[in-house]
Amino acid sequence: MAQLDLRPLTVGEILDRTFTLYRRHFLLFIGISAVPQVMVLAFQLARTLLSSGSGPRRIDLAAGYSLGAGLLFVATLLISLIATLFSQGATIFAVSDLYLRRPVTLSDCLRRAWAEIGTVFGVGLLNGLAVLVGTIALVIPGFYILCRLSIATPAALIERRGPQDALSRSWSLTKENTGRAFVLLLVYFVISIAGAMLIGVPFGIGVVTSRNNPAALQLWTSLAAMGNALVNILVIPILLIATCLFYFDLRVRKEAFDLQFMMDPNSERSTPPGDDAMPSIV
């Protein structure tokens, strides 16, 4: 991986390396992304089947259907959250090992991600609260906070930090690099929206035109859920790979991580963040 050497990168180079890693290890990243997303899809399809029905049977069992559909809806939300965090952790471990020229296997990445699911959940929770509070209180624009905290999860997993420490670490590393983080997030949102429109619009039309046909409505709703899962499986790795590469780039720029790694390939933990601590909004 001579072209993946550790050195300062432009945003264009980060994106180029992102797609290079994705293309070269497509099955690995798709496998990491697909495992949790398939679980979410199964719950969504079950909820669609349970909420369907017509005629007297549907009227007689309306309460049962509603209760079952409600429970499945809550279960789907929980599974979706866990799946997202699980995929995020496993992808970061995979990118880190690939970038640092270490052996990588799908099972090992999934195992390590599951072991750190609590840490990833804590980072995600504090991150979401910070963005929400900043947006509602208008103290700091929410999207600005999102950019500054974009590498909190890589910092937590790679440097083995706690959630709050990881957020402060991200806030410190992204100082004067908010614009670069914004571009990476913007590219992801554009690709995500384009993929959702490409696959979702045809299915959405089918759902709208089949409102009076329960069987067809069930089919189109199921196809829409499958299309949404496909978009997530294909697109989410792009953001996670780019975020992890951005994290390493900032460490190379600010801490000479490339030299540290050359001297000690087994050491990933850096010195604690400096005085630029994150504002206490989380």
C-alpha positions as CSV (number, residue, x, y, z in Angstrom):
1,M,0.0,0.0,0.0
2,A,2.7,2.5,-1.0
3,Q,0.0,5.0,-2.0
4,L,-1.5,4.8,1.5
5,D,1.6,6.0,3.3
6,L,1.1,8.2,6.3
7,R,1.5,11.9,5.3
8,P,-0.5,15.1,5.3
9,L,-3.4,14.9,2.8
10,T,-5.7,17.3,1.1
11,V,-9.5,16.7,1.2
12,G,-9.3,15.5,-2.4
13,E,-6.6,12.9,-1.4
14,I,-8.6,11.8,1.6
15,L,-11.6,11.2,-0.7
16,D,-9.4,9.4,-3.2
17,R,-8.0,7.1,-0.6
18,T,-11.5,6.5,0.8
19,F,-12.7,5.2,-2.5
20,T,-9.5,3.3,-3.1
21,L,-9.8,1.5,0.2
22,Y,-13.5,0.9,-0.4
23,R,-12.9,-0.5,-3.9
24,R,-10.0,-2.7,-2.9
25,H,-11.7,-4.2,0.1
26,F,-15.3,-4.0,-1.1
27,L,-16.4,-7.3,0.3
28,L,-14.9,-6.6,3.7
29,F,-16.7,-3.2,4.1
30,I,-19.9,-4.5,2.5
31,G,-19.9,-7.4,4.9
32,I,-19.4,-5.2,7.9
33,S,-22.2,-2.9,6.8
34,A,-24.6,-5.7,5.6
35,V,-24.6,-7.8,8.8
36,P,-26.4,-5.3,11.0
37,Q,-28.4,-3.8,8.2
38,V,-29.9,-7.2,7.3
39,M,-31.0,-7.5,10.9
40,V,-32.8,-4.2,10.7
41,L,-34.4,-5.1,7.4
42,A,-35.7,-8.3,8.8
43,F,-37.5,-6.4,11.6
44,Q,-38.8,-3.8,9.1
45,L,-40.3,-6.5,6.9
46,A,-41.8,-8.3,9.9
47,R,-43.4,-5.0,10.9
48,T,-44.8,-4.5,7.4
49,L,-46.3,-8.0,7.3
50,L,-47.8,-7.7,10.7
51,S,-49.4,-4.3,10.0
52,S,-50.9,-5.6,6.7
53,G,-54.2,-7.4,6.4
54,S,-57.8,-6.7,5.2
55,G,-61.4,-7.7,5.7
56,P,-63.1,-8.9,8.9
57,R,-60.0,-10.6,10.2
58,R,-58.1,-7.3,10.3
59,I,-61.0,-5.6,12.1
60,D,-61.3,-8.4,14.7
61,L,-57.6,-8.4,15.4
62,A,-56.9,-4.7,15.1
63,A,-55.8,-4.3,18.7
64,G,-53.5,-7.3,18.4
65,Y,-52.0,-6.0,15.1
66,S,-51.5,-2.6,16.6
67,L,-49.8,-3.9,19.7
68,G,-47.5,-6.2,17.7
69,A,-46.7,-3.5,15.2
70,G,-45.9,-1.0,18.0
71,L,-43.5,-3.5,19.7
72,L,-41.8,-4.2,16.4
73,F,-41.5,-0.5,15.7
74,V,-39.7,0.0,19.0
75,A,-37.6,-3.1,18.4
76,T,-36.7,-1.8,15.0
77,L,-35.5,1.5,16.3
78,L,-33.3,-0.2,18.9
79,I,-31.9,-2.7,16.5
80,S,-31.3,0.1,14.0
81,L,-29.3,2.1,16.6
82,I,-27.3,-0.9,17.7
83,A,-26.6,-1.8,14.0
84,T,-25.4,1.7,13.2
85,L,-23.0,1.8,16.2
86,F,-21.9,-1.8,15.5
87,S,-21.1,-1.1,11.8
88,Q,-19.4,2.2,12.8
89,G,-17.0,0.5,15.2
90,A,-16.2,-2.4,13.0
91,T,-15.5,-0.2,10.0
92,I,-13.2,2.0,12.0
93,F,-11.2,-1.0,13.2
94,A,-11.0,-2.3,9.7
95,V,-9.8,1.1,8.2
96,S,-7.3,1.5,11.1
97,D,-5.8,-2.0,10.5
98,L,-5.7,-1.6,6.7
99,Y,-4.1,1.9,6.9
100,L,-1.5,0.7,9.4
101,R,-0.8,-2.4,7.4
102,R,-2.1,-4.9,9.8
103,P,-4.0,-8.2,9.1
104,V,-7.7,-7.7,8.8
105,T,-10.6,-10.1,8.9
106,L,-14.4,-9.5,9.0
107,S,-14.9,-11.7,12.1
108,D,-12.2,-9.9,14.0
109,C,-13.5,-6.5,13.2
110,L,-17.1,-7.5,14.2
111,R,-15.8,-9.1,17.5
112,R,-13.8,-6.0,18.5
113,A,-16.7,-3.7,17.6
114,W,-19.1,-5.7,19.8
115,A,-16.6,-5.6,22.7
116,E,-16.6,-1.7,22.4
117,I,-20.3,-1.2,21.7
118,G,-20.7,0.6,25.1
119,T,-18.0,3.1,24.3
120,V,-19.4,3.8,20.8
121,F,-22.9,4.2,22.2
122,G,-21.6,6.7,24.8
123,V,-19.8,8.7,22.2
124,G,-22.8,8.7,19.9
125,L,-25.1,9.8,22.8
126,L,-22.9,12.7,23.9
127,N,-22.3,13.7,20.3
128,G,-26.0,13.8,19.6
129,L,-26.7,15.7,22.8
130,A,-24.0,18.3,22.0
131,V,-25.4,18.9,18.5
132,L,-29.0,19.1,19.8
133,V,-28.2,21.5,22.6
134,G,-26.0,23.7,20.4
135,T,-28.8,23.8,17.8
136,I,-31.7,24.5,20.2
137,A,-29.8,27.0,22.4
138,L,-28.2,28.7,19.4
139,V,-25.0,28.8,21.4
140,I,-23.0,27.2,18.6
141,P,-24.5,26.1,15.3
142,G,-25.3,22.4,15.4
143,F,-23.6,21.5,12.1
144,Y,-20.4,23.2,13.3
145,I,-20.4,21.1,16.4
146,L,-21.1,18.0,14.2
147,C,-18.0,18.8,12.2
148,R,-15.8,19.4,15.2
149,L,-16.9,16.1,16.8
150,S,-16.8,14.1,13.6
151,I,-13.7,12.1,14.6
152,A,-14.7,11.4,18.2
153,T,-15.5,7.7,17.6
154,P,-12.1,6.9,15.9
155,A,-10.4,8.7,18.8
156,A,-12.3,6.6,21.3
157,L,-11.7,3.3,19.6
158,I,-8.1,3.7,18.3
159,E,-6.8,5.5,21.4
160,R,-9.0,3.6,23.9
161,R,-10.5,6.8,25.4
162,G,-13.8,7.2,27.3
163,P,-16.7,9.0,25.5
164,Q,-16.3,12.4,27.1
165,D,-12.5,12.3,26.6
166,A,-13.0,11.3,23.0
167,L,-15.2,14.3,22.3
168,S,-12.7,16.6,23.8
169,R,-10.0,14.9,21.7
170,S,-12.0,15.4,18.5
171,W,-12.7,19.0,19.4
172,S,-8.9,19.6,19.9
173,L,-7.8,17.8,16.7
174,T,-10.4,19.5,14.4
175,K,-9.4,23.0,15.5
176,E,-8.8,25.1,12.3
177,N,-10.0,22.1,10.2
178,T,-13.8,22.5,10.5
179,G,-14.1,23.3,6.8
180,R,-12.4,20.1,5.7
181,A,-14.7,18.1,8.0
182,F,-17.6,20.0,6.4
183,V,-16.6,19.0,2.9
184,L,-16.3,15.3,3.9
185,L,-19.7,15.3,5.5
186,L,-21.2,17.2,2.5
187,V,-19.9,14.7,0.0
188,Y,-21.5,11.9,2.1
189,F,-24.8,13.7,2.3
190,V,-24.9,14.3,-1.4
191,I,-24.1,10.7,-2.2
192,S,-26.6,9.5,0.4
193,I,-29.4,11.7,-0.9
194,A,-28.7,10.8,-4.5
195,G,-28.8,7.1,-3.7
196,A,-32.0,7.4,-1.7
197,M,-33.7,9.3,-4.5
198,L,-32.5,6.9,-7.2
199,I,-33.8,3.9,-5.3
200,G,-36.5,5.4,-3.1
201,V,-38.4,7.5,-5.6
202,P,-39.6,4.6,-7.8
203,F,-40.7,2.6,-4.8
204,G,-42.3,5.7,-3.3
205,I,-44.4,6.1,-6.4
206,G,-45.4,2.5,-6.1
207,V,-46.5,3.0,-2.5
208,V,-48.6,6.1,-3.4
209,T,-50.3,4.5,-6.4
210,S,-51.1,1.3,-4.4
211,R,-52.9,2.8,-1.5
212,N,-56.2,1.1,-2.4
213,N,-54.5,-2.3,-3.0
214,P,-53.3,-3.8,0.2
215,A,-51.4,-6.6,-1.5
216,A,-49.5,-4.2,-3.8
217,L,-49.0,-1.7,-1.0
218,Q,-47.4,-4.4,1.1
219,L,-45.1,-5.4,-1.8
220,W,-44.0,-1.8,-2.6
221,T,-43.5,-1.1,1.1
222,S,-41.3,-4.1,1.4
223,L,-39.3,-3.2,-1.7
224,A,-38.8,0.3,-0.4
225,A,-37.4,-1.1,2.9
226,M,-35.1,-3.3,0.9
227,G,-34.0,-0.4,-1.2
228,N,-33.3,1.8,1.8
229,A,-31.2,-1.0,3.4
230,L,-29.2,-1.4,0.1
231,V,-28.5,2.3,0.1
232,N,-27.3,2.2,3.7
233,I,-25.1,-0.8,3.1
234,L,-23.4,0.8,0.1
235,V,-23.1,4.4,1.3
236,I,-22.5,4.4,5.0
237,P,-19.0,2.9,4.7
238,I,-17.9,5.9,2.6
239,L,-18.5,8.3,5.5
240,L,-16.9,6.0,8.1
241,I,-13.8,5.3,5.9
242,A,-13.3,9.0,5.2
243,T,-13.8,10.0,8.8
244,C,-11.2,7.5,10.0
245,L,-8.7,8.7,7.3
246,F,-9.4,12.3,8.3
247,Y,-8.6,11.4,11.9
248,F,-5.2,9.9,11.0
249,D,-4.5,12.9,8.7
250,L,-5.0,15.3,11.6
251,R,-2.7,13.3,13.9
252,V,-0.1,13.3,11.2
253,R,-0.4,17.1,10.7
254,K,-0.6,18.1,14.4
255,E,1.4,15.3,16.2
256,A,3.7,13.8,13.6
257,F,1.9,10.5,14.0
258,D,3.7,9.2,10.9
259,L,7.1,9.5,12.7
260,Q,5.6,8.1,15.9
261,F,4.3,5.1,14.0
262,M,7.7,4.5,12.2
263,M,9.4,4.4,15.6
264,D,6.8,2.3,17.3
265,P,4.3,0.6,15.0
266,N,2.5,-1.0,18.0
267,S,1.6,2.4,19.6
268,E,-1.5,4.2,18.6
269,R,-2.3,6.2,21.7
270,S,-1.2,9.8,21.6
271,T,-0.7,12.5,24.2
272,P,-3.8,13.9,25.8
273,P,-5.5,16.9,24.1
274,G,-4.1,20.4,24.8
275,D,-5.9,23.4,26.2
276,D,-8.4,23.6,23.4
277,A,-11.0,21.7,25.4
278,M,-14.6,21.3,24.2
279,P,-17.1,23.8,25.6
280,S,-19.2,22.2,28.4
281,I,-22.4,21.7,26.5
282,V,-22.4,18.0,26.9
